Amino acid sequence: MEENSRGAVGRKPPPPPPPPPLRSRSPSQRRCAFARRCARLVSEQRARFYIVRRCVTMLLCWRDYGD
């Protein structure tokens, strides 16, 4: 038992359950996790490419209209 900030004694919360071992996951679950990870990476790369493209466009237009 632990003492909280008010001096009252309370129970300690139970620890979270451990993650399942990698061998217990089925191949379809592993494929799903891999697909999700790939989709997230593709999304990040797409966002980065969009930002770079906008910056390049802005710099080119700024150069053209800067004169």
C-alpha positions in Angstrom: 0.0 0.0 0.0 1.1 3.5 -0.7 0.4 6.9 0.8 -1.0 9.5 -1.5 -0.5 13.3 -1.3 -3.3 13.7 1.3 -1.8 11.1 3.6 -4.5 8.5 2.9 -3.4 5.0 2.3 -4.6 3.5 -1.0 -4.1 0.5 -3.2 -1.4 0.5 -5.8 -2.9 0.0 -9.3 -2.2 -3.4 -10.8 0.5 -3.6 -13.4 -0.6 -3.7 -17.1 -0.6 -7.2 -18.6 2.5 -8.1 -20.6 2.3 -8.0 -24.4 1.8 -11.3 -26.1 4.9 -13.0 -27.3 5.7 -12.6 -31.0 5.3 -16.3 -31.7 1.7 -16.3 -30.5 0.6 -13.8 -33.1 -0.9 -15.3 -36.2 0.7 -14.5 -39.7 -2.4 -12.5 -40.6 -1.9 -10.3 -37.5 1.7 -9.7 -38.4 0.8 -8.9 -42.0 -1.8 -6.4 -40.7 0.7 -4.7 -38.4 3.2 -4.6 -41.3 0.6 -3.1 -43.6 -0.3 -0.4 -41.0 3.3 0.5 -40.5 3.9 0.8 -44.2 0.7 2.9 -44.7 1.9 5.2 -41.9 5.4 5.6 -43.5 3.8 6.2 -47.0 1.6 8.9 -45.4 4.6 10.6 -43.8 6.6 10.6 -47.0 3.7 11.9 -48.9 3.3 14.8 -46.4 7.0 15.6 -46.6 7.0 15.6 -50.4 4.0 17.9 -50.3 5.8 20.4 -48.0 8.9 20.3 -50.2 6.9 20.8 -53.3 5.1 23.8 -51.8 8.4 25.3 -50.6 10.0 24.9 -54.0 7.0 26.4 -55.7 7.0 29.4 -53.3 10.7 30.0 -53.9 10.4 29.8 -57.7 7.4 32.2 -57.6 9.2 34.6 -55.2 12.2 34.7 -57.6 10.0 35.4 -60.6 8.0 38.2 -58.9 10.9 39.5 -56.9 12.3 41.6 -59.8 
